[in-house]
């Protein structure tokens, strides 16, 4: 786990994981990321992050509550960058 390797939320590897996650969401028809809706995509990703951080089922999936929290916060940081960027990272 990248969190256990001492990575920071803004590290290249943590943000690459966030990019892979968002790219995966783009492939799912019916999601805002698939259609390129930036505002709804940001809201949806933040909602997933909230679930990862608060749901014990996701804690198990990520291995520990701390790992789930790290993944959630890395996604939140990535989305903040999208919200403030001039290019659309949700289209591709």
GIGI-V348245 format. One record per residue. N is the residue number from 0. PHI is phi in radians with two decimals (NA if undefined). PSI is psi as a letter, one per 40 degrees, with the letter a starting at -180 (* if undefined). Layout:
((N,PHI,PSI) (N,PHI,PSI))
//
This chain:
((0,NA,h) (1,-1.14,d) (2,-1.13,d) (3,-1.31,e) (4,-1.46,e) (5,1.43,e) (6,-1.27,i) (7,-1.67,i) (8,-1.00,d) (9,-1.62,e) (10,-1.15,i) (11,-0.99,d) (12,-1.15,d) (13,-1.14,d) (14,-1.29,d) (15,-1.12,d) (16,-1.11,d) (17,-1.11,d) (18,-1.07,d) (19,-1.03,d) (20,-1.08,d) (21,-1.16,d) (22,-1.06,d) (23,-1.09,d) (24,-1.08,d) (25,-1.07,d) (26,-1.44,e) (27,-1.67,h) (28,-0.99,i) (29,1.62,e) (30,-1.54,i) (31,-1.05,d) (32,-1.21,d) (33,-1.14,d) (34,-1.55,e) (35,1.47,e) (36,-1.35,h) (37,-1.08,d) (38,-1.12,d) (39,-1.19,d) (40,-1.10,d) (41,-1.04,d) (42,-1.09,d) (43,-1.12,d) (44,-1.13,d) (45,-1.09,d) (46,-1.12,d) (47,-1.07,d) (48,-1.03,d) (49,-1.05,d) (50,-1.13,d) (51,-1.05,d) (52,-1.32,d) (53,-1.80,e) (54,-1.64,h) (55,-1.00,d) (56,-1.10,d) (57,-1.29,d) (58,-1.03,d) (59,-1.13,d) (60,-1.08,d) (61,-1.50,e) (62,1.86,d) (63,-2.63,i) (64,-1.04,d) (65,-1.16,d) (66,-1.15,d) (67,-1.12,d) (68,-1.12,d) (69,-1.06,d) (70,-1.07,d) (71,-1.07,d) (72,-1.23,d) (73,-1.13,d) (74,-1.12,d) (75,-1.06,d) (76,-1.11,d) (77,-1.05,d) (78,-1.14,d) (79,-1.02,d) (80,-1.11,d) (81,-1.13,d) (82,-1.11,d) (83,-1.88,e) (84,-1.55,i) (85,-1.61,e) (86,-1.86,i) (87,-1.69,g) (88,-1.27,e) (89,-1.64,e) (90,-1.83,i) (91,-2.92,*))
//
